[in-house]
Amino acid sequence: MKPRQARVRRETRETRILLSLNVDGRGRARVETGIPFFDHMLELFARHAVVDLTLRCRGDLEVDAHHTVEDCGLALGQAFREALGDKTGIRRYGTGFDPRNPFTGEAYVPMDECLARCVVDFGGRPYLVWRGLNDLAYARLPAEWKQQDGACAFRFGLAREFFQAFANEARCNLHLELLYGDEPHHVVEALFKAFARAVDQACQRDPRLEGIVPSTKGRL
């Protein structure tokens, strides 16, 4: 089968990114963004999505982390779009929560007190739904939380910017929801792991769809 790989170089006044992706990988990752917590999230994404990811970003962290996080999401989304090509033979929605129905693209992931859900559709239309985190918005975090550790400094708004950027460039519907939970590290990690599981399932080849684009339109 044709390797599903992509290499993306993105350079702006704000960031310089070099990224390589192998969708049919083994979960290996080498990530350097200058934001240790974000590196951790991308590494666990690669492991649980079972892709190989190499990403190096030099961003204007002296301003803040926003440009780095958003542009990495753009580059990763572009890489998936290019690697999947015309999407012939993929499940598109993943296998999902009910193993008897291979076309429900849900992935639930617990992380201690948290439970997160992700649903993805690589259907060619970008859309992000972000639910369950309004009460954890950055503006409402106590000042001591913001200085506590990398997870709090990363903040939930930055996670949203990453996922919005990914959805825009991958051209996928991406629905992320925190069902419950409150510890910042656990919340973000549960979201990234649920995202990884949903992406893994959606990108897998379905032998029943060999040579077939999974759409009645004939293209995605």
Secondary structure, DSSP 8 states (H G I E B T S, - for coil): ----EEEEEEE-SSEEEEEEEETTS-S-EEEE-S-HHHHHHHHHHHHHHT-EEEEEEEE-TTT-SHHHHHHHHHHHHHHHHHHHTT-TTB-SS-S-S-TT-TT--EEEEEETTEEEEEEEE-SS--EEEEES-GGG-GGGS-HHHHTT-HHHHH-HHHHHHHHHHHHHHHT-EEEEEEEE---HHHHHHHHHHHHHHHHHHHHSB-GGGTT--SSTTS--
